């Protein structure tokens, strides 16, 4: 199992473990529309609910704004 975590961290960067923690805590919910569009709602550590839009690779959370928008890292398309 440690090898898999190391591989995930290598591919997705340091945010991979934080994302897996949110999944383990059941803080991620997948939303689907009748047309098949998907988005994810994530309950952040601060208690705020964030929506991650799959179709445009965007999230309103501060981590996304800092890691992807300001530092230009962490986004795999």
C-alpha positions in Angstrom: 0.0 0.0 0.0 2.9 2.4 0.7 4.1 2.0 -2.9 0.7 3.0 -4.2 0.6 6.1 -2.0 4.1 7.0 -3.2 3.1 6.6 -6.8 0.0 8.8 -6.3 2.0 11.5 -4.7 4.5 11.3 -7.6 1.8 11.7 -10.2 -0.5 14.2 -8.5 1.9 16.0 -6.2 1.6 16.9 -2.5 -2.1 17.5 -2.7 -2.8 13.8 -3.4 -2.6 12.7 0.3 -4.8 15.6 1.4 -7.4 14.6 -1.3 -7.3 11.0 -0.1 -7.9 12.2 3.5 -11.0 14.0 2.4 -12.3 10.8 0.7 -11.5 8.7 3.7 -13.5 11.2 5.9 -16.4 10.9 3.5 -16.2 14.6 2.7 -16.6 14.1 -1.0 -20.0 13.7 -2.8 -20.4 13.1 -6.5 -23.3 15.0 -8.1 -24.7 14.0 -11.5 -27.3 15.7 -13.7 -29.8 13.9 -15.9 -27.6 14.9 -18.9 -24.6 13.2 -17.5 -22.6 16.2 -16.2 -20.7 15.6 -13.0 -19.5 17.8 -10.2 -18.1 17.0 -6.8 -19.1 18.7 -3.5 -16.3 18.7 -0.9 -16.7 19.6 2.8 -13.4 21.4 3.5 -11.5 21.2 6.8 -13.0 24.6 7.7 -16.5 23.3 7.4 -17.2 25.1 4.2 -18.8 23.3 1.3 -17.0 23.7 -2.1 -18.1 22.6 -5.6 -15.5 21.2 -7.9 -16.5 21.4 -11.6 -15.2 18.4 -13.6 -16.0 19.8 -17.0 -13.8 22.9 -16.6 -11.3 21.6 -14.0 -12.1 24.3 -11.5 -12.9 24.5 -7.8 -13.8 27.5 -5.5 -11.6 26.3 -2.6 -8.6 28.3 -1.4 -6.3 25.3 -2.0 -7.1 25.3 -5.7 -6.7 29.0 -5.9 -3.3 28.9 -4.3 -1.9 25.7 -5.8 -3.2 25.9 -9.3 -4.0 29.5 -10.1 -1.3 31.3 -8.2 1.5 28.7 -8.4 0.4 27.1 -11.7 0.9 23.5 -10.3 -1.3 20.6 -9.4 -3.6 20.5 -12.4 -3.6 17.4 -14.5 -5.9 17.4 -17.5 
